[in-house]
């Protein structure tokens, strides 16, 4: 089944100019790695939608003294007994027999009645009875809160790096509305994480983007994001014939140190990628149905200039 936790985004923290992920159970930051993002998405699903007490969740706990293996997530019931054992893999890892054997081996020590294998794309749930595994069609308990209710809060998006904490209240409210439109659960299949070391000066472009088809040959990937200073930006990548040929970043705050009508962009051709700057011809709309065509028009004008 499709992963319930894929609708969440990992919290982030800044260490100087370095963007890191935040583990709410450890209460410390960690590197931005694919498997770690899967674990933290699942953790948010447990904490926010199931309201599972943080003190009843163990992350990266050793199975026993002197044992090299560690559990990804282990949830306990109110009496402190193991309840759910969750094994997290990177999205690129196919969940197969080896992963099933691994979690079954771990559970011989843990003895949790419910197991879950996830790669952030699909979840595989099982109920255990000794060495027997019975597949489940859904998680064993229903969600307490809908994702839409959780995403109402501006702090949800600030905490996950979609908008800066120094932005004005009005801008934060506008960007919260934009985020809820772009990342609506109905668009989950068109949301992807930009991997790698993409940066524009001090701005990390690695982030969750919404991909929007523009034609059979073109698509636009869009994301609101924040920088280390707490300012807000709009980032967009333009793909044509399967390749990225333009990327733009538009600051939305005066705290960035540049006027908010400036657009930073890279145009890519056979000679490589060249950073440039220009002036926005019109104010940038922050409603998804207006923002997408406005960004497309801007990029087309830059590509033909």
C-alpha positions in Angstrom: 0.0 0.0 0.0 1.1 3.6 -0.5 2.9 5.0 2.5 0.8 7.1 4.8 3.9 8.9 6.0 4.9 10.2 2.5 2.6 13.1 3.0 4.8 14.5 5.8 8.1 16.4 5.5 11.0 16.1 7.9 11.7 19.0 10.3 14.9 20.8 9.6 17.4 22.8 11.7 20.2 25.1 10.6 23.8 24.7 11.9 25.3 27.9 10.6 24.9 27.6 6.9 24.4 23.8 6.9 20.9 22.4 6.5 20.2 19.3 8.7 17.3 17.2 9.6 15.8 17.2 13.1 14.9 14.0 15.0 12.2 14.7 17.6 12.9 11.6 19.6 16.7 12.0 19.8 16.1 15.8 20.0 19.2 16.3 17.9 20.0 17.0 14.2 21.3 14.5 11.7 22.5 14.4 8.1 20.1 14.9 5.3 20.1 11.3 3.9 17.3 9.4 2.0 16.7 6.7 4.7 16.8 9.4 7.4 14.1 11.3 5.6 11.9 8.2 5.4 12.4 7.6 9.2 11.5 11.2 10.1 8.5 11.3 7.8 7.2 8.1 9.5 8.0 9.6 12.9 5.9 12.7 12.1 3.0 10.5 11.0 3.2 8.7 14.4 3.5 11.9 16.5 1.1 14.2 14.7 -1.5 12.0 13.1 -1.6 9.2 15.8 -0.5 11.5 18.7 1.8 8.7 19.8 3.7 10.0 22.9 7.3 10.8 22.0 8.5 9.0 25.2 7.0 5.8 23.9 9.0 5.8 20.7 12.6 4.6 20.4 14.7 5.5 17.4 17.9 3.7 16.5 18.0 1.6 19.6 20.4 -1.3 19.9 18.6 -4.7 20.0 20.7 -5.9 22.9 23.9 -5.4 24.7 26.8 -6.0 22.2 24.4 -6.4 19.3 25.4 -4.4 16.2 21.8 -4.2 14.8 19.6 -1.3 15.7 15.8 -0.8 15.2 14.8 2.2 13.1 11.6 2.9 15.1 10.1 0.9 18.0 6.8 2.0 19.5 5.7 1.0 23.0 2.2 0.8 24.5 1.1 2.5 27.7 2.6 -0.3 29.7 6.0 0.0 28.0 5.6 -3.2 26.0 6.8 -3.3 22.4 3.9 -2.6 20.1 5.1 -1.6 16.6 8.5 -2.4 15.0 9.2 -0.2 11.9 12.1 -0.8 9.5 12.9 2.1 7.2 14.6 1.9 3.8 15.6 4.5 1.3 13.0 5.2 -1.5 15.4 3.6 -4.0 15.5 0.3 -2.1 12.9 -2.3 -3.2 11.2 -4.0 -0.3 11.8 -7.7 -0.9 12.5 -10.9 0.9 15.8 -9.8 2.4 14.1 -6.8 4.2 11.4 -9.1 5.4 13.9 -11.6 6.8 15.8 -8.7 8.5 12.8 -7.4 10.4 11.6 -10.9 11.3 15.1 -11.6 12.7 15.0 -8.3 14.7 11.6 -9.2 16.0 12.8 -12.5 17.5 14.4 -10.2 20.1 11.9 -7.4 20.2 8.7 -9.5 20.2 6.4 -6.7 18.8 3.0 -7.8 17.6 2.9 -5.5 14.6 5.7 -5.0 12.0 6.0 -2.4 9.2 8.5 -2.3 6.3 8.6 1.1 4.5 10.7 2.8 1.9 8.7 6.0 2.1 6.8 5.1 -1.1 5.1 1.9 0.0 4.3 0.4 3.5 4.0 -3.3 4.2 2.2 -4.1 7.4 2.2 -7.4 9.3 0.7 -8.9 12.4 2.9 -11.5 14.1 2.0 -14.7 15.9 5.2 -16.4 16.8 7.2 -16.9 13.6 4.1 -16.4 11.5 3.6 -13.2 9.6 0.1 -12.2 8.4 -0.1 -9.3 6.0 -2.4 -6.4 6.8 -4.3 -4.3 4.3 -3.9 -1.1 6.4 -2.3 0.1 9.6 -3.8 -1.6 12.6 -5.2 1.6 14.1 -6.9 4.6 12.5 -5.4 8.1 12.3 -6.4 10.5 15.0 -6.0 13.7 13.1 -6.3 14.3 9.3 -3.2 15.7 7.6 -5.2 18.7 6.4 -5.8 19.8 10.0 -2.1 19.5 10.9 -1.1 21.6 7.9 -3.3 24.5 8.8 -0.5 25.8 11.1 2.1 28.2 9.8 4.6 26.7 12.3 4.3 23.3 10.5 5.7 24.8 7.3 8.3 27.0 9.1 9.6 24.0 11.0 10.1 22.1 7.7 11.9 24.8 5.8 9.2 25.9 3.4 9.1 29.5 4.7 11.4 31.6 6.8 10.8 32.4 10.4 11.8 36.1 9.8 9.1 36.6 7.2 6.3 39.0 8.0 3.1 37.5 9.4 1.3 38.4 6.2 3.9 36.7 4.1 3.9 33.6 6.3 0.1 33.3 6.0 0.2 33.7 2.2 3.0 31.1 1.9 1.1 28.7 4.2 -1.8 28.9 1.9 0.5 28.3 -1.1 2.1 25.3 0.5 -1.3 23.8 1.3 -2.3 24.2 -2.4 1.0 22.9 -3.9 1.3 20.0 -1.5 -2.3 19.0 -1.2 -2.5 15.2 -0.5 -4.2 14.8 -3.9 -0.9 15.8 -5.5 1.2 13.4 -3.5 2.3 11.4 -6.6 3.8 14.6 -8.2 5.9 15.6 -5.2 9.6 14.6 -5.2 12.7 15.4 -3.2 15.5 17.1 -5.1 18.6 15.1 -4.2 22.2 16.1 -4.4 24.2 19.2 -3.6 22.1 21.8 -5.5 22.9 25.2 -4.2 22.7 28.8 -5.3 25.2 30.8 -3.2 24.0 30.2 0.3 20.6 28.8 -0.7 20.1 25.0 -0.5 17.8 23.9 -3.3 17.5 20.3 -2.1 13.9 20.2 -1.0 10.4 18.7 -1.6 9.2 20.1 -5.0 5.8 19.9 -6.7 6.1 18.8 -10.3 3.6 20.4 -12.7 3.3 19.3 -16.4 3.2 22.3 -18.8 3.1 20.3 -22.1 4.2 16.9 -23.4 7.8 18.1 -23.4 7.9 20.6 -20.6 7.3 20.5 -16.8 7.9 22.9 -13.9 9.0 21.9 -10.4 8.2 24.5 -7.8 8.9 24.9 -4.1 8.7 27.6 -1.5 11.8 27.3 0.8 13.8 29.2 3.4 17.4 29.9 3.9 19.7 29.9 6.9 18.9 33.6 7.7 15.2 32.9 8.0 14.1 34.5 4.8 11.7 33.0 2.3 12.2 32.2 -1.4 10.4 30.6 -4.4 12.5 28.1 -6.3 11.6 26.6 -9.7 13.3 24.2 -12.1 12.2 24.0 -15.7 12.6 20.7 -17.6 12.4 20.3 -21.3 12.8 17.0 -23.2 13.9 15.3 -20.0 16.6 17.8 -19.0 16.8 20.9 -16.7 17.5 24.0 -18.8 16.6 26.7 -16.4 16.4 27.2 -12.6 15.3 30.4 -10.8 15.2 31.5 -7.2 13.1 34.6 -6.2 13.7 36.2 -2.7 10.5 37.3 -1.0 12.0 39.1 1.9 14.1 42.3 2.4 16.2 40.3 4.9 17.9 38.5 2.1 19.9 41.7 1.4 18.6 42.1 -2.1 15.5 43.8 -3.4 12.4 41.5 -3.4 11.9 42.2 -7.1 15.2 40.5 -8.1 15.2 37.0 -9.6 18.3 34.9 -9.6 18.5 32.3 -12.4 20.7 29.8 -14.2 20.2 29.1 -17.9 21.8 25.8 -19.0 23.1 25.2 -22.6 25.9 23.2 -24.1 28.4 25.5 -22.5 27.1 24.7 -19.0 25.2 26.7 -16.4 25.6 30.4 -16.1 24.3 32.4 -13.0 22.6 35.6 -13.8 20.2 38.1 -12.2 17.3 40.1 -13.5 14.3 42.2 -12.4 10.9 40.7 -12.0 8.6 42.5 -14.4 5.5 42.0 -12.2 4.8 41.2 -8.6 4.9 37.4 -7.9 1.4 36.0 -7.2 1.4 33.5 -4.2 -1.7 31.5 -5.3 -0.8 28.2 -7.0 -3.1 28.6 -10.0 -1.5 32.0 -10.7 2.0 31.3 -9.6 2.7 28.4 -12.0 1.8 30.3 -15.3 3.6 33.4 -13.9 6.8 31.4 -13.4 6.5 29.7 -16.7 6.1 33.0 -18.5 9.1 34.4 -16.6 11.3 31.4 -17.5 10.3 31.5 -21.2 11.2 35.2 -21.4 14.6 34.5 -19.8 15.2 31.6 -22.1 14.5 33.7 -25.2 16.2 36.9 -24.1 
